[in-house]
Amino acid sequence: MNIYPLKIPSCLLAFLAFLAFFTTPIAARADEPRRDESRNFTPLVLLPAPAITGSAEEYPGRSFLARHLVDQQELTEYASNGKGTDTFVDFDFGEPVLLAGFRHVDRRDPATTSASELVFSDQHDFGAVLRTESIDHVNARGGTTMVVFRSPVSARFVRWQVTKLNVEGHRCVGGAEIRFFTAERGESLPRRDTIAVRPLQAAVRAADGPRQPVDVTVEHVYAEPMDVLVRVAALEPVPMRLEFGRQTVRVALPLVNAEETVSIAVEPAGETLPAGRPALFAQQLRRTPIRPWELIFLPHSHVDIGYTHEQSEVERIQWGHLRKALEIVHNTAAYPEGARFKWNSEVLWAVDSFLKQASEEEKNALLNAAREGSLHLDGLYGNELTALCRPEELMQLTDCARRISREHGIVIDAAMISDVPGYTWGTVPALVQSGIKYLSIGPNHIHRIGRTLEEWGDRPFWWVSPSGQERLLCWMAGTAYSWFHDSRVGILKRDSSPDPFLEYLDVLTRQRYPYDMVQIRYSIGGDNGPPDQELCEFVKAWNEKYVWPRMTISTTREMMRAFERRYGDGLPEVRGDFTPYWEDGAGSSAAETAMTRAASERLTQAETMWALCAPGNCPVDDFRNAWRDTLLYNEHTWGAHCSITQPDSPFTLSQWKTKQSFAHNADAASRRLLQQATGNGHQAGRTVDAVDVFNTTSWPRTELVILDEKMPVAGDKVTDAEHRLVASQRLERGQLAFVAADVPPFGARRFFFTPGQPRAVGKASAQGNVLANDSIRVELDPQTGAISSLRWKGAPEDLVEPSGGGLNAYQYVAGRDPSAPQPSRSAEIAAGSSGGLVASLVATSKAPGARSLTTLVRVVDGCDRVDIENVLDKEAVRSPESAHFGFPFRVPDGVMRLDIPWAVIRPDDDQLPGACKNYLTVGRWVDVSNEYCGVTWSTLDAPLIEVGAIRVDVPEPLSTEGWTRQLGPSQRFFSYVMNNYWETNYKASQEGPTVFRYSILPHAQYDQLAAMRFAIQQSQPLIVAPADTSRPPLGSRLRVEGDGVLVTSLKPSDDRGALLVRLWNAGQQPTKAVVIWSDPRPREVLISSPGEEKGTPVSGAIDMPAMGIVTLRAEFKSQAPGSSS
């Protein structure tokens, strides 16, 4: 026989449960009097978090999800998408439970809740309501509301419904946490309550001498209130009313000069406890002397070049901030020391343009304030994504600072960087060699920062450069840059609460923070916020009340110098890459990112060409503007704050148009400056019968040159200056290619074109899906078009890991789960270039997320290199996605190394704690080598890789979860080329053809210099220009002797009176470098720096440590020579 369970209404269940739990009813509410002998205290116990089954629409992105309410992390929040009083969240406990209490922690935002309602039901659609409870909230940012229900209620489903807003305009309400409580059997005394005693890190001025505040907090976990007395040492007892939740009283004790213990007890009010019966709670407090804390405020506006407003408007806003800051400096000049206003520019972008358009009076006022120290000029041009920068581009980050310092006599030796988490290692030598000694770091406090703050917040350190020759004092503010934004502490007023500061000192004390100085960034009103005189009023009032901590308004330089004097000798030194987190956003505009990478390399080559051809006429200002555009593209502000939620709004589109223009302008300027340097640009309609091929690097090169298809040559027969035939061939797209052999360093060779057939000799061949030459064999997968086999004569086995899907294998992730990426398919493989000199295959395949993928794979006779060119014709996809190309190499026990600006690193081994490991940003190459052989892989267009596996996005961008701690050894990586994973700032989609080019070079044992040269040859190709046959070709201007030493930059000085030569020891061992000049030789060579100053003369060889950088200034008799004669 079947026995069916008896269905009992929920209201009866509640009543039965109520009777079962309590022999006496729950005591009357707080306002109902009762006799002492009838006391019964009902414990309220936290329930496991319920499931969330529904909610009002979440604010777009993944930062404000409803599930954050139950994740037990108050740093995460739920916010509705402007729903106001239509905001609700539905909870399901899985079965009816007894509910007796409720806790809500509000958002740390002006959008707070004033009142809400709880609706209880046993039906998921709330068709039948068991009861409702009205909730009055504390209505404060981050405020906690604790409620005891009128009586317990049994229900499975609960709906929380907002009924009243704090401010009508702030409708994105929600919360940080919601929890529910059940009731247990009553007790005669509240013995479960806990007491916490907190001596504050403060000394308050008093008539009888300074006193230390002490907070006594009782957490009352019962439904019924109780009146108690708090006794602290010999002080008069303090009354306290205990209600559900936490209550605190503050007492003041005289300061102590040595450790001392005092007793604290909590007793019932109005009662005498029986003899021998202890107090309700008691605790011993160990007191120690107060530290002489100094809280140092650095006022600044976080400069987002866009995001909050269109870029041109931001520029005007920041100009206004500079004017307002100068006004406040004047207004507070008579304030006590420490309370006088000071301002930090954060970056120089707005200062640069302000000085160009300001009146003489305004300009002088700013410069005088900078000289006097009340307005600090921080050294970086923008808040850069440093790992996107090429090596010489990093040097340009401080060009504006160097120029202002030189022209106006202002010392700029300190810098700020804000919002951005993580910085490439080459930043250290780039800054230090430009005169920057100090870096104040204020990252974002929570969004996609991994373990940046966890590892380095309030842990100052000397960051040692890759060479060991430079070190930079870095200090990351533990409260980040935005502590005073509206969503956190908010703007300070004269009467603002001291609690955030005193609580923070408690945190530092518990962490055993060893310094008495504390850095506090003061940036208000959100990004691009204004200066604020109220800070001066607050600091003035604070210092009148407190002996310690003392507050001081300061500048980056002033604070860092004082910190160095006091603590510099004892700070730890660290070496490694602080691999950044936000560079992944550059994959949201892959075409423009590639364009800017190429423009930066081209500008370096153009500077070299001007140094070789016409240094006395170098257009310095044009170069400065072009470098500025590269910096502004790689600056961290990509677009509007609503770029993901409103991708088609005029606000979003306008900002992207401006951001995109930085890439386009840099591209156009770099091409123009390169063409102008030779003075022999191709004229439309004119046949070219000779070209000069220039080598802008410091070693001789033999390479395949591919002419622009728009260059009409006199014929396909190619000869050199000695009339010898040169190997040449027409390629698959009609371009003429030939081998330029032995092009001298910083010189040129001339080649001639005459009618006739190209000399396509050699062993390069293409047959079916196989490419080969005399040293290498490449086979393409007929299904995907990936390289399924790569054999090289110097390796004992195939260099492709069989289980990896092939080299250059396209992998598409739809969504955020990388566990099952979708490959390309249905490849059609056709012959490209037929062979002899050059052979190629073209694979056209179907690619998820794209209209098509076209891959060209090429080999060249006599060359061990394999070139790859992918053209991904992208579809516009707004849902989360990412695209990758896999490179699983079979190099047993191979060690992976990455090129980054001014350094080479190994994943894990050469990364600082807290560095990003989900993806790494590459400069030019990756190498995987064992003790016998290896492979060097260069990337021209895509800067990101993932080591070992596709990791893409993290599940929670506001959490540290999902950020990889350890990568482990691997010989596989993925080129991470596209994504749209961000919730703000970056692009929501991208569309159209984008090119991703790679080259693969098998080799014997690892040779770092060879890897560096190989990759530079791809990113800085030989330059071809129509020749002026009335003049001889350019001879080699200079050469460098010294194992491992490269010239990374050869450029005219800004005053056009010298040539600047930057040497870099790219090898792994110290060496000596000698620069040998051809005529005209410099009259003197001096040690210099990116600032181009005249240092000590060079005599003999220059000692260079591994990774060491030395800049030389070669002086000529008057101006540097204006021609190649």
N, C-alpha and C positions, 0 to 999 in steps of 0.2 A: 504494500500500500504506500502511496506517495504522501509524504507529510509536507504540507506547504507552510512556510513561515507566516506567522501572524503579522499583518501589516498594521503598525501603530502610527498614528499621526505624529508629526515632528513635535507639535506642541506638547503632546503627552510624553513623548520621549524626553523632552527638556525637563518636564515636571518630575518625572521619575528619576532622571539623573540628578536633579536638584536635591530630591529627598535622599537619594543614595549617598550623595557626597556630604551632606551637612545634617548634623543633628539639630542645629539651630539655624535660622535663616541668616543669609548674608546681612551684615550689620547695615544700619541705615546709612544713607548717603552723608556726605561730609557736613551738610548743614543741619542734620538731625541730631539733637543731643541724646546721649545715652549714659547709663550708669557704668562706672568702672567695672563692677563685678560681672556685668553681662558682656564683656568684650569678647569678640570672636574675630580673628583676622583670617581672611580668605586669601590664600596664595594664588597669584595669577602666574601661570607657567606658559612660556613661549611654545607655540605649536610649530611643527615642521612647516616649511613654506608650502603653500598650496600651489597648484598649477594655475597658470593664467590661460583662460579659454577665449578671451575676447577683450578688446579695448578700443577706445577711440583711436582714430588714425594717428600713427606715430609721426613725429617730426621726421622728414625724409633723411635718408642716410641710415647709418647704423649706430649712431652715437646716443640715441634717445629711445631705445627700445623698451616696450612695456615690461619685458622680463627683467630689466634692471631693478625693478621694484623688489624682487625677491632673490637677488643674487648675493645679498649680504655684503655688498660693497657700496658704501655711501658716496664714493667718488663717481659712481655711474648713476645716471638719471633716466627717468622716463619723462618725455614731454609730448603732449599732443600737438598735432599740426594746426595750432591756432583754434582749437575747438572750444576753448573757454568753458562755459557751464555745460557744454555737451561732452565734456571729457569724462570718461568712465573706464573702469577696469573690472572685468569679471574674474572671480576666483573659484576654483573647484578643489575641495579637500578630499575628493574621492569617495567619501561616505559622510553621513551626518556626524558632526563633532560639536562638542559643547564649547561655545564661544562666549567669553566674558570680558575681553578687553582688546584694545586696538592701539597700534603705534604707527604714526606717519611722520617721516622725515621729509621735509619739503626740499624743493630744488634750491640750489645756491644761485639764485637768479631773481630779478625783480618779479618774474611771473610766479607769484606764490598764491596759495589757496587760502581764502578767508573762511569758507565753510563748505562742508560736504555732507553726504548722507550715505549710510550703509544700508543696503537692502538685503535681507536674508530670505533664502528660498531653498526648497528641495527640488526645484525644477530648473533645468539649465537655461530656459528662456524666461525665467522669473514670472511665469504666468500666474503663479499663486505666491503671494508675498506672506512670509511668516511674521516679519516685523521690520521696522526701520529704526535706525538710530541717527539722530542729528549730531553732527560734529562741529564744534567751533575750534578752528585751528589757531595756533599761536601767530600765524601770519607773518613769519619772518623768514628771510633767506636762510636755508639750512636748519630752520627751526623744527623742534621735535614736539609733536602733539601726542599726549598719552590720554586715553579715555577708558573709563570703567563703564560697562554697559549698565543699564537700569537693573537688569537681572540677566543671568545667563540665557543664551538662546542656542538651541540645537539646530544646525542647518548644514547642508552640504555646499551650497553655493552662496557667495556673497558678491554683491556689486558695490563698488565704491564709485560714487557719483559726485562730481564737483557741483556745488550749488551757488557759490559766491566767490568772485575774484577779488584779489587785493587791489589791483588796478585794472580797469576795463581794457586798456590798450595792450596789456600783457596777457595774451590769451593762450600761450603755449604752456599751460599748467600741467602738473603731474607730480613728480616726487622722486626722491632718492631711495626710499625704502618704505614698505608697508609690511607690518607683521601683525599676527593675531595671537591672542592668549586664551587659554582655557583656565578653569577654576578647579582647585583641589580642596580637600577637606580642611575645614577651619582650624586655626590654632589659637592658643590663648595669648601668645606673645609673638611679635613679628621677628622671630629669630632668624629668618632667612634674609633679612635685610643685610646689606653690606655697607661698610664705611670706607671711604677713601680720603686720605689726608694729603694735601698737596701744598708744600711750602713754595710760594711763588719766588721766581728769580727776580726779585725787585726789592729795593729799599726806598720806602716812602718817607718824605720829609715830615717831621712832627715836632711839636714844641719841645718835647723832652728828648729829642734825638731821633734818628732814622729808625723806622720799624719795618719788619718783614711781614707782608700779608701771608696768611695761611688759609687755604680753602679746605673746609670740611664738607664732604659730600656724602649723603646717605641715599642709597638706591632702595626705595621702598617698593616691594614687589607684592603688595597686598591691595585688596579692593578698598579696605577701610582706612581712613586717615588716622593720624595719631599726633598728639602734641608732645614734644620732647625738649630737653635742655641739653645743650652741647657745652661740655666743660673742657677747657684747654688750659693746662697748667694751673696757675693761680689766678687767671683772669675771671671776671664775672661771667657766670653761665649765660649762654646766648639761646633764646627760644627759637625753635624750628617746628614748623608744621609739616609732617610727613604725609605726602599724598603719592598715589601711584606714579612711579617714575623717579627722577632724581631731583633732590633739593640740596642747595649749597648755602652755607654761611661763610663769611670771611671775617677772620679776626686778625689782629696785628700784634706781633711779638717784637720785643727789642732785638736788635741785631746781636749776633754772637761773633766772637773772635776765634772760637775754637769749637770743636764738635761738642754737641750737647743733646741730651734726650729729654723729651717732655711727654707727658701722658695726656691722652684725649679720651673722653668718655661721652656716651650718649645715654641719657636717663629719661624715663617717662616724666612729663611735667606734672606738677601738682601731686605727686605720689612719693611716699617714702618706701624704698625697696626693703624687703625683709633683711635682717642681719645676715651677712655672709652671702647674700645673693649679689652676683656681679651686675654691672650696668648692662643695658641692652647690648651695647657694643663698646669696645675699648680698643685703643691702639697706641703704641709707642711711636713717637715721631723723632727720627734722628735729624737734628739740624746741623747744618754746616755754614761757614761764612759765605756771604753773598759775593759772587764774582763781579768784578767791575766791567760789566757788559757794555758794549757800545753797538747800538743799532745804526747802521750806516745806510741812509736812503740815497739811491741814485735815481733822481727824477729823469724821465725820458718818455718820449712817445714811441710806441712800437711802430716802426715805419713799414707798413705794407704798401708796396707800390701798386695800388689797386685794391681789390678785395672789398673794402668798405665803401669806396667811391671809385669813380673812373680815375685813371692814372693822372690825368691833367688836373683834376680837382684835388686829388691827394697832394699833388705838388703845391698847389695854392694853399691848401690847409696847413701843410708843414711850414711854408713860408710864414703863415700867420702864427704858428706856434713859436717860431724863432723870434718874431716881433713881441709876442706876449711874454715869452721868457725873459727877454731883455727888460721889459716893463716891470716884471715882478722882481727881478734882480735889483732894479732901481728902488722899488717900493720898500724892499726889506733890507736895504743897505745898513740901516741903523739897528736892526734886530740883534739880539745876542748871538755870539759866535755859535755856530751849529744850526741856528734857526734861519740864517740868511739863505735866500733862494739860490740854487745853482741848477744848471740844466745841462743835460748830456744829449748830444745830437743823435746818438745811437749809430747812425751811418752818415755818410757825407753826400748822398744823392741830392737831397733837398738843399743842403748848404751850397753845393756846387752851383746849382741853378739860381739860388738866391743871390749869390755874389755876382752873377752875370747880369741880373736885372734890377738889383736894388740901387737906390740912390747912394751917392757917396756918403751921406750922413749915416744911412742905415748900415752900409758896408763897414764903415769905420767903427760904428757902435758894436757890431758883431765881432769884428777882429780885435778890438780893444778888450771886450769882455773875455774873448778866448785867451788873450795874452795874460789877463789878470786872474784867470782861473775860475770865473763864475759861469762861463759857458764853455763846456768842454767839447772839442771836436774829436769824435771817435774815429779811428783810423780806417775802417772798412767802408767801401763805397755802398754796399748793400748787404742785406742779410742773405748771403750767397749759399746756394747748394754747392759747396766747395768741391765735392767729388766729381761734379759735372765739368769742372774747369780743366783745361789743358795746363801743362806745367807753366808756360809763360803767361797764361791767363791769370793764374793765381798771383803772379807778380803784379798784374794790373789792378788787383783789388785795392792796392794802397797807392796807386798812381796819383789820385786826387789829393790824398793826404801829403804825399811827398811834395807835390806842386805847391799846395797852400803853405806848407812848412818852409819851403825854399823861398817863396815870393814874399811871405809876410812875417817871417821870423817867429813862427809859432811852433813850439815843441809838440809833436803828436807822437806819443810813444805808447798809447793805450787804445784798445779797441773794445767794442761790444759786439756780440752777436746774439740775436734774440729769436725766439720761436723755434728755430731750426734745431733738431736733435742730431748730433753727430757731425764730424768734420774730418776731412781727409788729412792724412799724416803730413803731406807736403805743405799744409797750411803753416806749419811751424817754421821751416826755413824761409818760406815766402814772407811771413810777417816779420820775423826777427831780422832778416837781412834788409828789410825796409824800415827798420828802426822801431818796430812795435815790440815792446817788452812784455806787455800785459794784455790779457784777454778776459774780460768779464763775460760769462756765459749765462744766458737766461733762456732756457729752452721752454717750449710749450710744457704745461704742467701735467698733461695727461694724454693728449691725442697722438697716437702712433709714435710714441717715443721709446717703446721697448723698456729697457732697464737703464735708460740714460740717467734719470734722477736717482733711481735706486742705488746706482753704483757711484755716482759722482756728485750728487747734490751735497753742498757744504763740505766737500772734501778737496780743498785746494791742492794743486800739484804743479810741479815743474814738468812740462811736456817736452821731452828731449827729441830732437830732430832725428831723421834716419841716419844722418852722418855722425851724430853725437856732438856736433860742433855748436849747435844752437839749443837754447831752451827757452820756453815761453811759460810765464807764470799764468796759469789758468785757474779761475775760481768760478764755479757754477753755483748760482743762487739756488738754495734748496727749495725756496718758494716759487721758483721759476720767474718769468718776467711779468706775469699777469695776476699777481696776488690781489691787486686792488681793482681788478675788473669787476663789473657789476655782478658777475656770476660767482664771485668769491667774497673777499672782504668788503670790497666797495671803496668809494672815495672817503678819505679821512676828513672829519670835521673836528673842530676844537674839542667837542665833547664826545668824540668817538670812544667806544669801549677799548680798554687796554687789553682785553682778554686775548685777542689773536696773537699779540706779541708775547705776552707772558706764557701762553700755552706753547708757542713755538720755542721759547727758551727752555721750557720743560722737555720738549722733544729733543732738543740739542743736548741737554744735560743727560737724558737717558741714553743717548747715543755716544756719550763721552766725547762730545765735541771739544777739542783741546784749545780752541782759540777764544779770546774775549771779544773779537770783532766779528760782526754778523752782517753780511751783505743783504740788502733788501732793495729789489728793483721797485721803483714807484712809477707805474704806468697806469693811467686811469681812463675810464670811459670807453674801454675796448681798444682795439687796434686803431692807430692814427689818432689817439686821444690827446688832449691838450695839457699844457702846463697848469699848475694849480697852486695858488697862493695859500689855500687852506692848509696845505702841508706845513707851511711855515708856522701858521697859528697853532696847529696841533703839536708840532715839535716844541715850540716855545712853551706852551702850556704843560706839556709833558715834563720838560726839564725843570720847570718850576715846582712840579709835584714830586718827581722822582730823583733820588740821588743816582740809583742804578736801576735799570739800564739807562744809560745816557743815549740820547738820539742826536744824530748829526746828519745834515744834508750835505752831500758831497758830490764829487765827480769821479769818473772812472779812474783817472790818473792819480788823483789825490788819495783815494781809498787804496788802490793797489800798491802805490809806493809806500804808504804807511804800513800796510800789511807785510810787504816784503821786508821793511826795516825791522819789524817786530818778530816775524816768524820765518822769513825766507830761508834761513840756513837749515831749518829743521824740516822743511817740506819734503815729501817723497818725490822722487824722480820716476817717471814712467816713460816707456817707449812702446810704440805701436800705433796702429791705425784705429781711430775712433770711427769706424765705418758708419756712414750716415744712414738715416732711416727714410728721409723724405725724397731722395733722388728717384724713387720708383715712380713718382708722379710725372717725371719727364717722359715716361712711356705712354702717357695719355695724348701726347702730340709728337709722335715718333718722327714724323717727317721734318718738323722744325728743329727737333733736338739734333737729328743727323746734320741738318743744314748748319746749325751753329757750331757743332763739333768741327765740321770741315772749314767753316769760316775762320775759326780760331787758329787752326793749323795753317791756313792760307795766309792769314795776317802775319804769322811768324815768318813764313817764306817771303812774303812781300817786303817785310822789313829787311830781310837779308838781301833781296834783289836791289833795294834802294842803296844799301850799304855797298854793294858790289858795283852798281852802275852809276849812281848819281847821289852820293850821300850829302853833298852840300845843298841839294835841292829837295831833300826829303820833306813831304807835306806832313809835318808833325801833328798838326791839329786834326787833319783827316784821319790819321791813325788813331789818335786819342778818341775821336768820336766813334770810330769803328769798334775799338776795344770796348768802349762804353756800351755799345749795343750788345756785344756778346755777354758782358757782365749782366746787363738787364734781362737778357733772356734766361740766364742761369740763376737769376735772383729768385728767391723762394715764392714770391707771389705770382701765381700762374694766371689767376683770373678772379672772378667775382665770388663772393661768399655763397651765392646761390647757383654756382656753375653746374651743379649736379641736379638740384631740385628744380631749377628754372633755366635749363640750358638754352632755350630759344628766346629768352627775354632780351629786349634791347640792351639792358644793363650788362648782361652776361656777354652778349655778342660784341658789344663795343669794347669791353675790356680785353676779350680775346683778340680782336683785331689789332689793338695796340701791342699786346704781348707778341703776337705773331710778327708784327712789323719789326721788332727787334731782331728776330732771326733773319727776315728778308733784307733788312738794311745792312746787317753785318755781312751777309752773303754778297750783296751787291757791292758794298764798299771794298771787301777783300779782293774781289775779282778786279775791280777798277784799279785799286792800288797796285796789284800785281802786274796788270797790263801796262800801267803808266810807268812802272819802274824801268822797263826795257825801252820804252819810247818807240817800239816797233810793232804796235798792234796791227793785226790783219785789217786791211782796207777792203771793203766789200767790192767784189768784182775783179779784184787784182789777184793774179795767179802767184802763188808762192813757189819760188824755185830753190829756196834754201831756208833752213831753220837753225837756230842755235838751241841746243839742249843744255839747260843750266842745272847744276847740282847745288842745292842750297844746304847741304849737310857737310860734315867735316871728314868724310872718308870717300874714296873713289867708288863709283857705282857703275854697274853694268845691268841694264834693265830693258824690258820691253816698253817701248813708247807707243801709245795709241793716240793718233792725231784726232783732233776734233773733226767730226764729219763735215763741219761747215768750212773747213780750211781747204780751198781748192789748190792742190799742188800741181806742179808742172807735169808730173808723171809718177808712175808707181815704182820706177827704178830708183833705188836709194844708194848713194855713195857717200863716203866720208871725205874729209879734207884731203886725204892722200889718194883719192879717186878709187878706193877699194870698194867693191860691191858689199852692200850690207844686207843681211837677211831681212826680208820684208814680206808682208802678206796683207791682203784685204780680208777683213773679218766679217763675221756673220751679219753685221749691221752696216757694212760698207766702209768702215773706217780703215785707214791705212795704218798698219803697225810695223814697227821695225825695231831692231835691237840697237840701242845706243850703248856702246862698249866703252869702258874706262873713262867715264866722265869725271874730271878731277874735282876734288873738294873745293867748294866755293869758286867754281869756274865753269866753263862751258866747252862743248864740242859742236862743230858745225857739220851739218848733213845736207846733201843736195838731192834734188828731185829732177829726173829727166824722163822723157817718154820711154816706155818699155814696160815689160812685165815685172811684177815683184819677184824677188828671189826667195821663194817659199821653200827653203831647204830645211831639213831637220827630221827628227824621228817622232815628233808629236803626231798622234793618230786618234781618230774617233771611229769606232766600229760598233754598231748596235748600241748597247748601253755601257760600253767600256771606253775609257780614255787611257792613253799611255804615252810615255816617252821612254828614253833609255834608262830612267832611274825610278819611275813611279808608275803605278797602275791603279786606276780608279774605276769602280763599278757602281752603277746606279741601280737602286731597287726599282724594278719595273712597275710596282704598285704605287709607291709613295714618291719616287723621285729622289729619295735620300741616298747618301753614299753608303752602300752596304758593304763595300770592301775598299780598303786603302792599303796597298802594299808598296813598300819602299825597299830599295836594294840594301839599305843599311840596317833593316830591322828583321829579326828572325821570323816574325809572324805578322799576320794581318793586324793593322793598327785600329781596327774597328771592333769594339766589344760586341759579340754576336747578339746578345740579349737586349741591346740598348735601342734598337729601332733604327740604327744608322746615324751617320754624321749629317748634320743639317736637316734632321727630321723635324718637320713642322708638328707642333703640338698645340692644340687649342683647348682652353679651359672655359666652358660655358658655366658661369656662376663662380663660386668661390671654393669649390671642392676640387683639388687637383688630383684626386685618386684615380680618375679615369679620363685622362685627356684624349681628345679626338685627333687622330692623325690626318694628314692629307691622303688622298686616294685617287684612283683612276688616272694615274700619271700617263701622259703621252710623251715619249722621249724621241727627240729628233736630233739629227746632226746640226751643229752650228757651223763653226769654222772647220774646214775639212782636214787640216793638218799640214805637216811639214814644220813650219815655225810654230803655229798655234793650232790647237785642236780644242773643240768645245762641244758639249751636248746641252740641249735645252729641254728641260722637263716642264710640261704644263700639267698641273693637277688641280683637282677640286680641293678646296681648303675650307673647312668650317669657319664661319665668321667672315669669309671673304668671297668675292666673286671668283677669284682665281689666284693661284700661286704659280709664278713662272720662275724657274731656277736655271741659271746658266752656270755650268761648271767648266773650268778651263785649265788646260795644262800648256806649258811652253817648252819648246825644245831646249835641252840643256839646263833646265831649272827644276829643282825638287819641289817647287811650290804648287799647291792647288788653289785656284781662285774660285770663289763662289759669289754669285750675285742673285739674290732673291728679290723679286718684285711681287709684293703682296698687295693685291688690289682689294682693299678693305671695304667691307660693308659698314654702314653706320649702325652700330648696335648700342642701345642705351642700357640694357641690362648688364649686370657685372660680367666681365670677360677678361681673358688675357691670352696672349699669343707668345709662343716660345719656339726656338730651334735648338734641338738637342745635339750634344757632342759627346757621345760615350766612347772615349778612347781606351784601347787595350794597351796599356803600358803597365805591366805588373809591378806593384809596389811603387808606382810613380808618385812623386811629390808634386803638388800643384802650387804654382806661384802666379801672382797677379801683378801686373804693372799698374801703379797708381801714380799720380803726379809726384815726382821727385823721390819715389821709393818703389821697392818691390816687396810684396808681403806674401806670406803663406797663410791661408785661412786657418783660423784658430790660433796658431802659434804667434802670429804677429798682429793680433787684434787686441785692443784694450778690453777689459771687462765692460760690459754694457754695450759693446759695439753690435751693430746689426749683422746678423748672419743669415737671415731669410733670403737676402739678396745682397750682392756686393757690387760696387761700382768700379768698373775697369777703365783704365786709361786707354791703353792701346793693345795689350796682349795678355794672354794666359799661356802658361807653359806647364806641361805635365811630363816629367822626366824621371827615369830610374838611373841606375849607375851605368847602363849600357846605351840607352837610346831614349828618345822622347819626341814630343810634338810641340811646336809653338803655333798658337792660334791668334790671329790678329783680327780685331773688329774695327771697322771704320765708322759705322753709323749707330750702333746700339751699345750703350754703355753698361748695361746691367747683366749680371749673370746670377744663376742659382747653382750652388755647389751640391752635387749628389742627387738632388731631387727637385722637382717643381714644388715650391712651397707657397708661392703667391701670397694671398692675403691672410691676415690673422682673423680669427673668429670674432674677436672683440677689440676694436681699435682703441678703446679706452682702458684696456687691461694689459698686463704684462704677459698674459697667457698667449701661447701661440708663437711667441718670439723664440727662436731657436737658441739654445744655450751652447751647444757643441755640434760642430759639423762632422768631425771625424774625417779620416783619410778617404779620398775619392779621386777617381780619374775621369769622372763624368761631370759635366756641367751643362747648363742650359742658358742660351742667350735669351734673356727676358726682354722681348722687344716692344710689347704693347700691353696696356691695361686701362681700365677705367674704374678702378676699385675705390678711389677716394670718395668721401661724402661731401667734399667742398673743395674749392680752389682750382682743382685740375679739371681737365676736359671730360665731358660726359660721353663723348664718342669721337671717332675719327674715321675719315672716309677717303677712299681713292688710293692710287698706287703709291707705295712707299718702298724704298730700296734698302735692303740690308746686305752688306757686303762683308765677306770674311776671306781670309787666306790661311792656309794650313801649310806648315813647313816641318816635315819630319827631319830629325837630326840625330846625331850621336849624343854624347854626354851633354848635360846642361851647360850652356854657355850664355851667361846673362848679357854680355855685351852683344853677342850675335842676335839674341832675341830682341834686344832693344833696337839694334840697327834694322833688323828685318821689319819690325812693326813701324818704325819711323819712315822707312821707305814706302810703306803702303799709304801712310797718312800724309806724307810730304813727298809726293811724287816728283820726278824730274820735270822741270818747267820747259815748255816748248814755246818759242817765240820766233816769228819771221826774222830772218837775219838781215842785217845791214852789211852787205858783202863788200862795201867800200872800206870796212874796218875789220881788223882781225877779230876772231872770237876771243872772249874773255879768258885770260889765263887764271890759274889757281891763285886766289887772293891771299890765302893763308892755309896752313895745315897745322895739325896738333900732334905732337908726339907724347905718348904716355898711355900705357895699357889701360883700357877701359874708359878713357876720357872722350867725351863728346862735346861739341859746341851746340848748345840748345838754342842760342840766339846770337845773331850778328846784326846789329842795327846802328844807324846813325844816332848820335846823342841828340837830345832835345835842342841843344845850342848849335848843332850841326858842325861842331868843331872837333869831334872825335868819333871813333867807332867804339861801341860797347860790345864786348865779347863775353858771353856767359859760358863757363866751362862746368861740366858735370861729370864726376867720376861715376859712371853707371855700372862699374864692376863691383866685385865683392871684396877687393883688397885695396889697401892704400897704394897710392902711386905718386909719381911726379909728372907734372905736365909742363911741356914747353911749346909755346906758340911761335911758329916760324912764318914770317911775313914775306911776301914778295914786294917788289917796288910798286909804288912808293912806300917805303917803310915808315912807321910812326917815329916821331922824334923822341917819344917817351911813352912807356906803358906803365900805368898805375893800377894799384888795387882799387876797386870801386865797389859799387853795390847797385841795386835797382834804383837808388836815388841819384846815381850818375856822378857822385862827388869825386873829387880828386884826392886819392889816398896816397899811400906810400908807394914809391917806385918799385917796380919788379926787376929783380936782378937774378938771373938764372932760373932754374926750375921751380915750379910751384908745388908745394906739398898738398896733396889732396887725399883726404880719407875716403873710404868707400861711401858713396852717396853724397859726397861733399860737393858744394856749389861755390864757385868763385867767379866774380864779375870783374873784368878788366876794362880799363878805359885807355884806349890807344889815341894819344894826342898827335896831331899833325901840325905842320908849321903854322898854318893859319886856319883855314877851314879844311875839313876833310876833302879829299880829292873829289871833284864833281864828275869824273868820268872813269872809265875802266882803263885809261891809259897807264 
